[in-house]
């Protein structure tokens, strides 16, 4: 029964959660298994995500069975794919299985290999029941449905169980296995992976990595998992403030089934009330926004994603205020002045790119533009190259993947993992309208990119802010230094229309009076920025 549950869990989670943004889910699923199938498409070869997932399983000390799929396709290059996997992962010739899942070729051999190569779980039926909670979902009628890997003992319906984390007690209502749908069973025993329903009222009670045990038999808690760390933050605001309540309900329901999303209330003078959400990556953010729209019909404005940076403080006053000399900055409003800071730090990721070598020059130029630093260059076969680059997360979070696919005609694959925080020349870029700072448009950028970002924002605003009866000056500034400027010309009435000839001094007098009137109007007038203008600038 263990092999059946592990097979389904590995197969489903591995394929569905292969992208870097879902490494957290992959690592949780691997904790419930003793082995994995490393499935590679013979038509595409090893991808960047393949490398990342291999090392997750390798570091977890799991048995790894390499499988090459789609060998029936005309374009399949089985020999090249096998050579890539040998070079990258040090597999031997006899380790490989070459299959066609579509036609069923050699599929039965994999089932035999699962039995022969994957070791049984290290469990003891005689010990008190102990289980690792590695995943959970929320059912509106039954509460939290937890996925557990049973380490020792057994549990059945009616047993009283407790959480090692919260010390709360529950009564087991149902247990079963996933094959792949939930199938109720009499009990779950040592070595099995299955689901458990115990009347937990919220997903917060089902803490990922928690140890469950019988209430009458406390056990030593398992190590558990590191909490998910958001890497990308973005704002979500309703199109109309009357829809705020509906958006709140939709976000609450979605986060019930995705505990890795962090939620905080946010407000903006331009966009109104909304939420600031933290995600594991850009794809995670896109999937969440798409589900919000498709499943709950919530039409929301998603702002451009941002990443948190850090600052090492030198001001004794600020150190005393924050009670630490290093703070994390989540928004431009929190950005401390340069005189109070020893250095700013930005998040760096280790990016892996696998590409045909004909596109190398274009990729080098792209990574250099994004302030990348090359770490590794390896040929994995005669025409494909594996590159490793240290890249600032802020540079790749918006358009890097799209640009990479564009310049390589879709043949390159990209993956990244969190690396470190490194010193960087970060600055706060302010946008001013007629000398007034617009806080909603402030942003944190690298000093080398400040001019291009400031010029772009000023140009966008010039196109979306309506003309006024007086001149509107748009400026991008670093502190007190203006680095970019655009001007929206004023509407101008032709005051000379009725002057047919006559002395020039009469015309000059009328023009002077008009200029003085516009000057007075500029002093007392406020530029009314329509909501559409903010949306066009802030929206991703």
KAWOPE-V361216 format. One record per run of one state. SS is the DSSP state (~ for helix, > for strand, _ for the rest). FROM is the first residue (numbers start at 1). TO is the last residue. If there is no record, write none. Layout:
BEGIN
SS&FROM&TO  SS&FROM&TO
END
This chain:
BEGIN
_&1&1  ~&2&16  _&17&19  ~&20&30  _&31&34  >&35&41  _&42&47  ~&48&59  _&60&62  >&63&69  _&70&77  ~&78&89  _&90&92  ~&93&95  _&96&96  >&97&98  _&99&99  >&100&100  _&101&104  >&105&105  _&106&106  ~&107&117  _&118&123  >&124&124  _&125&129  >&130&139  _&140&142  >&143&152  _&153&153  >&154&156  _&157&159  >&160&163  _&164&168  >&169&171  _&172&173  >&174&178  _&179&181  >&182&185  _&186&186  >&187&189  _&190&192  >&193&197  _&198&210  >&211&214  _&215&231  >&232&238  _&239&240  ~&241&256  _&257&261  >&262&268  _&269&271  >&272&279  _&280&281  ~&282&296  _&297&299  >&300&303  _&304&305  >&306&306  _&307&308  >&309&313  _&314&315  ~&316&322  _&323&325  >&326&329  _&330&331  ~&332&334  _&335&337  ~&338&340  >&341&356  ~&357&369  _&370&372  >&373&379  _&380&383  >&384&392  ~&393&396  _&397&399  ~&400&407  _&408&412  >&413&424  _&425&425  >&426&433  _&434&435  >&436&437  _&438&438  ~&439&441  _&442&442  >&443&446  ~&447&464  _&465&471  >&472&478  _&479&480  >&481&488  _&489&503  ~&504&524  _&525&530  ~&531&538  >&539&539  _&540&540
END
